Structure formats: structure tokens, C-alpha cells
Amino acid sequence: MIPTTPSGMMIKSERWMTPLLLLAAGAIAPLALAPLYWWPLGLVSLILFAHLLWQPASCRQAFERSWWYAFGQFGSGVSWVYVSMHDFGGTSAPLAILLAALFAAVLALVPAICFSLYALFRRHGQPVIPWLMLPAFWFISEWLRSWIFTGFPWLFAGDAHLFSWLSGWAPVIGSYGISVILMLTATSLIQALRTTQLRYLWVVLLWPAGYLLQQQQWTTPVGELTVSSVQGNIDQNLKWKPEMVSPTINLYFKETSKLWDSDLIVWPETAITLVYDRFLPYLDELNHTAQQHDAGLITGIAYRYPQNHPQAGEYHNSIVATGMADGLYHKQQLVPFGEFIPFESQLRGLIPFFDLEMSSFLHGAPDQDLIRLEVHQQLYLIAPYICYEIAYPQLVSRMARQANLLVTVSNDAWFGDSLGPKQHMGLAQMRALETGRYLLRSTNTGITALVNNHGQIVKQLPTGIRGSLTAKAELRSGDTPYMRWGLLPLYFLCLVTLLFATALVIATRPTTATSER
């Protein structure tokens, strides 16, 4: 005789099992992203999430279940923030673990709130058309996360498909759209199994359609340049020490002396630890040498407003171009706690992490000019991005519309050999694919690389070494559909889905009211 389990114990077990299953499902989602790109695991993760959120009993249950999933996703996928806080921020290990967990917990609130609203669209006690509504709310969740509190456009489901058939959709609807296709694939499979109706499987046709779209050339080549990136590989713990200023300048000058045959040379983010006005004598020398060799040079540097300026003494994280290149760009999207401190007056001095070097930058204006490069009697435009900015699909596509080449500089040494720099590189590759542009990336310790218009790495330096990369980069023009239309198609689909669901909910109310009379 098999003993029966008391119903109370079964309910208690279910209460624990569901959060644990959601936590595990979220934790495996980052394995689908760079550097592993095990994208089938990402699809499995979404199927588990959709199945467990299919018919929530209440808004509260939908909130809790989506929070557990997102907490697992962020806790696993952005665990690299621990490295910056502990290894370079001077925070003790227990406190760094606690703060990393808190960071993941707060990020998880965005999808939790979004999917709690999903549970409002109910008819006869159950959510309407969940197989359409869940993809719509997934898009809303990723979209909100890309701009709320300055945004954190990281770990998007679509970013896992840089090398699958779905990559063909990136220049059409971006990584946001690929995320929608993925969630729609998951929900359609569940709906087909629940109803035993194969007609819901039409969604799988979007996968071979993506393969066909891969054959399309959305942009056209207009020239070719020899480009170089310098990787200084300076220890982050030493980088900002005053005694390192001269050795750092000498290092970059020495590496660059081998590269004057290139048309464009790029140094990393804050490659030089002098502020712009103090670096001007060296910049004049670089300008003279670069012009002699018909070359342009771009470097990351901190820009300080002069004394006669209304913002005297304030700083920007910037890019400056010299030689045959011209332009000054101030970073628009700053990293919270890394480049600026929210609630600064309350947080400064609490722990060393809130007092990192160069953590008081100003936001750059959104309407800045692109960098100009005039070589071989031709004028080309370069869209510059500093570190974190390359993660923002809309920012990148907007600036890339008039550009022939994308350049991004970074200093991922803050995160050591963790997942962070590798995920960052994957995001840069996706931006190149979405915009149909070559992308040149220069970093302090890696990953320094040239990426083609298909998002594939043409050439890459090993991480953790000092050296330079030289390769041929195509200059391209033209807009991809994603650059032209942005998120408008997804906004439209989302709006139609929500209006249709609302109409279904409202349609049942008069009947209910009549029956009660």
C-alpha cells in the first residue's frame, strides 16, 4: 500500500518547487548568450517560464513567479559586478556578494511588475490569449529595462542568436524583435500541446525565414580603410596612479609608432589618464605626426571644462579625434555607480565602491556630431560609442544612420576574466549586425576586435596582452529596416495584441452582468 501525502504537505512542496524551478530556468538563460551561445538552453528557459506563468491565479502570483525567474537570470548573468566591487572597488567579499544579489533583485522588479499586469487581462478567471500576451509583455519588459533609471539593456533573449537562423531578423527588427520571436515560439509550442492543434506551429516558419534574410545585403560598401586598435593592457589597480601617467603615454606612443601606415588608429576608453586640457601638448604632437602620414587617431580621454566655462571643473567621459580625423564626443549613457553616483550626497563615502576614480562624469548631449575622417581625398563619418553605450540598440542605430563605420572604446578591465567583457563583446557584434556596419573595438585588456557587417569577428587580439590589431575595414552606407523603422513594428504588434485582449475581456462583462440580474 502506497502512503498518501497530506494535501497540506503537497501544497507546501509546490510553493517551494515552483520558485526553485523558475530560479533554475532563469539561471540557465545566460548560457544561451556570449561566450557560449548555447541558444537551445535559452529556448528551454523561456518555455519553462511561459509554462509556469501561463495561468497565474492572481497579479501577486504573476509578480512572484516572474521575479524568481528574473532573479535567477540576473543573479547568474550579471554576477560579474562582484568582480568590479570586490577586486577593484575595495568592497569586502560578503558585502560585494550582498550588493550583487541586491542588484539582481532590483533588476528583477521590472519584469515582475510587467508580468503582474499580464494577469489583469483575464476572462472567466484565466488570462486571455496567453500565447500572444506573454510575448507582448516580454517585449514591454525588455523595452522598459533599456531606459528606466538610465537603462540596463543586458541579457536580452534575442542577443543569443548572433549565429542562428534568427540572426537574419536582426537588421529587420533588432534583438528586441528576435526576443519576441523566441517567446512566441515558446508560447506557440505550449499552445499547440495544450490544444492539440498544429496550426499554432506556424511560428516556426519564422526561423527558416531568418535564414533567407541572412542572404540579404542591406547596406552597400563605399570604400575600405586599413584600421588599427591598440590594447595597452595596463593593470586596473595601477592605471590611475600619478606615477603611471608618463609610462602610459610612452606605451601608447610606442605602439602607435608601428601603425602609421594605417588610415585610422584607435586607443581605448580613458587610454590616457591625463584630462584633455593637460594632454593637449601631446595631442598636438600626435596631430602633426598623424597628418604627415595621412592618418587619423581616436582616443578615449576624460574631458574637463576650462575655468572660464559655466561648468568649470566638471568632467565628461569622452572621445577625441586628431590628425586626419576631427571631433570631440561626450558619452551619453553613463554607468550608474561607475561613472556617476545616483543620490551622490547620501552615498559618497559609505563604502570604497562609491568613491571610485572618475565616477563623477556628466551626461553628454544626444545631438552631438559624428567624427569626421578625411583620407585618400574622401570624407567618411564615424559613429563613436564609449563602453556601455554599445549595449543600447536604439542609441547605436540612431547614430549609425549617417555613419560609414562604428567605433567603440572600452575598459573592461574592471571585470577581469568574468562573463562581463565577453557579453559586452557579443552586444557589440549584434549592433554591427543590426546596422549593417563594420565595427572597430579598442579596449585596455580585451576584447579588442574588428567586426564585419554580419556581426562576425574578422580579427581579434588575445585578452590580457599588450599589442595592436591591424585589418581592413569596409566603409558602408545605407539603412537597414531596423535603422529606418526602429521599434515601430513591435510597438504596433504589441498595441494590437493588448487592444485585442482588452476587447475580449470587455466582451464578457455584459454577459456576466446580465446573468447576475
Summary of the structure (lengths in Angstrom):
residues: 517
radius of gyration: 25.1
end to end distance: 51.5
largest distance: 92.4
contacts: 1830
relative contact order: 0.12
helix: 53%
strand: 17%
